[in-house]
Amino acid sequence: MNTTSTRINPPTQVRHVRNALQKEFDGLIDLSNVETSRPDEIERQFLSRSLAALAVRRLTGCSSQQAADAVIDGRNDQGIDAIAFADGKSAVFLIQAKWSDRGNAGIDTAAALKMIDGFRQIDDHQFERFNDRFQAMAEKLRAVMMEPHLQVTLVQAVMGEGTLSPEVVTIFDAAQQEFNGNGRYLNTSVINGADLLQQVRDDLAETPISLQAMMTQWIQRTLPVEAYQGSVPADGIAAWFAEFGDRLFEKNVRKSLGLTAVNQQMVDTLITAPETFWSRNNGITVLCSELETRWPTGRRSNAPVELHLTNASVVNGAQTVTAIHEAYLRNPDAVTEADVSVRVMKVPADEAGFGNIVTQSTNTQNHMEPRDFIALDEVQMAIREDFKLSLDKLYVFKRGDLEPAPDEGCSVVTAAIALACAHRNPEFVFRAKRDRNLLWEDDKGGAYPSLFGNQPSAGLIWNSVQLFRAVDVATRRVAKKLEGRAAAILDHGDLLLTHLVFQVVDSDGLEEADGSWEIPGDVSDLVERVARWLVHEVDRLYGVGSFVSSTFASHERFTALARSVRNRLHSGEVAPDFGAAYRPAPRPVRGRARTAVNVLIDAGRIEPGATLIYRPATEREDEALGRWLGEDDRRQRATWVQDRRKPLLWSADGQRYSLSGLVMHMWQQAGWDDAPVAVQGPKCWHLGSEGTLVQLADELRRSEDTE
């Protein structure tokens, strides 16, 4: 008897299973015979029956509809909730399911005895005692029960640990002793909460990647792991990416960064001088769990070896792989003339730690950002899973991942800043404002373990992100009404302001895991109140002549401001007005203002090679380009180049464009015949979650005006 159990952690894992059951079996499970009108009881019976159906699918590999059809739960089910047949075998599964919102369901002696009695009635062919849903499979069950080598398994599917009490074990053991013999066999099995959760995870998981590589001039090593290194034709590498895309880099610290200036140089080399590519490139490292070799021309030291890799992942060289694929799309004949150095290592699943060491070590040889190393943290992978299972939203944490649309999810960067704002200690927003890389410090006292160490739930992160975004919008709205020093205070103090709003907002339910928490309706009024106090306290504490940027760059002043404004907010005092000096006045006509590109380049605001994302600025534009953009995600990506005339390197074709010029070129490529004759390109290009290029340039202009 299988009584092995693995503890699960309610309520998060229970919620994951519930959401998966609702998504898979909604509309498939028959509830017509439910004898209650109470919504909570109807939901409980739906979940119990869906649990039985999931067990059927797990045991037989059938479809969701077939699994739902196997459920007989209801009046006159005789203690059996579902019946399933093993395809092509004389085997039947009788399933009893128990659901618990707390993750503590179990099988008591009464349920065990009822199930044994139901099985005895089936063995006696007393089918008339069962309900109509049973009758639909009665003839098939009758035939199977007559087989001389019948295998029957009594399955307990429980949303709990699954440990059977000694009394229940005794009941099942007695039934086995009575039934077994003459080739017929009765077995019992438990599918517990951990098994069900793993089934949900397996359903989400994609099929492991298998790769082939024809390697020449190879060398082999056996320590510390089995490995091959040699030359592989570049067109073979292009085929990898064509089939699997970014999935190739799932275990890498970052994904493809798109067509950056450096990657464009690789593309150019592959097209114009492919025979030199091997000598000008660092190569690719691939890890796999299984490695098979074949020798097309015989096993000799100078003969090519064909490598077959199972569960493979490119852990170093993502940019090389994508550049090869891009070059192949443009000139396949040239790429067939190129070779690339490839190193393959077999790292079994039980040696995953060694694989992480290889991944980190090989990537530190190239430029890395502190954020890149969290990509190997299991916490981030668990949060991504929680987002998918609890909220059906995206959570991305690797550099190179596209930032999800605001209503579809968020990145780890946005999540970290939102969690820093939500934290009671203003220290973390001070660090985030000073340098985003400080968010990824993982030593004692670092921001990363403080924000992610206890694995915040998807609900907490998502609700925090939603509030962070709402406060940001409201802050920009307030800032537009101000000028000079007050506007500069809101620019430099935006994260402190958001942190203060988090501390006083009605946050009851912020940790609701289903994302049902709603932003308070008075958040805009609260933002203005906090903004007024923030401006007032900066002037009161440090004087109206103090340097704004220096004030917020000082750790001592930053924390003192946080404490002082928080006290003002809790005091209930009426916030003072900004005053006429901080209100916009009619401005004299000036010469032509500097363009957004010039402002951004002069300030060094965007790092060369940063990825920009195109988002349609109007609903009409979105309708015209939406489908075209979805056909190739490279179309909405561009890389920032320090060039005042053409600062965008478009990932779709590797050519340089101006901000507006590229948008109009995209309109033309998409076939938008009635497109406008002009466009404000800076409003369409976004730097991750930091805003449009217009917003970034306006912030810099306000800061310059104040200083």
Secondary structure, 3 states (H helix, E strand, C coil): CCCCCCCCCCCHHHHHHHHHHHHHHCCCCCCCCCCCCCHHHHHHHHHHHHHHHHHHHHHHCCCHHHHHHCECCCCCCCCCCEEEECCCCCEEEEEEEECCCCCCCCCCHHHHHHHHHHHHHHHCCCHHHCCHHHHCCHHHHHHHHCCCCCEEEEEEEECCCCCCCHHHHHHHHHHHHHHCECCEEEEEEEECHHHHHHHHHHHHCCCCCEEEEEEEEEEEECCCCCEEEEEEEHHHHHHHHHHHHHHHHCCCCECCCCCCHHHHHHHHHHHHCHHHHHHHCCCEEEEECEEEEECCCCCCCCCCEEEEEECCEEEECHHHHHHHHHHHHHCHHHHCCCEEEEEEEECCHHHHHHHHHHHHHHHCCCCCCHHHHHHHCHHHHHHHHHHHHHHCCEEECCECCCCCCCCCEEEHHHHHHHHHHHCCCCHHHHHHHHCHHHHHCCCCCCHHHHHHCCCCCHHHHHHHHHHHHHHHHHHHHHHCCCCHHHHHHHHHCHHHHHHHHHHHCCCCCCCCCCCCCCCCCCHHHHHHHHHHHHHHHHHHHHCCCCCHHHHHHCHHHHHHHHHHHHHHHHHCCCCCCCCHHHCCCCCCCCCCCCCHHHHHHHHCCCCCCCEEEECCCCHHHHHHHHHHHHCCHHHHEEEECCCCCCCEEECCCCCEECHHHHHHHHHHHCCCCCCCCCCCHHHCEECCCCCEHHHHHHHHHHHHHHC
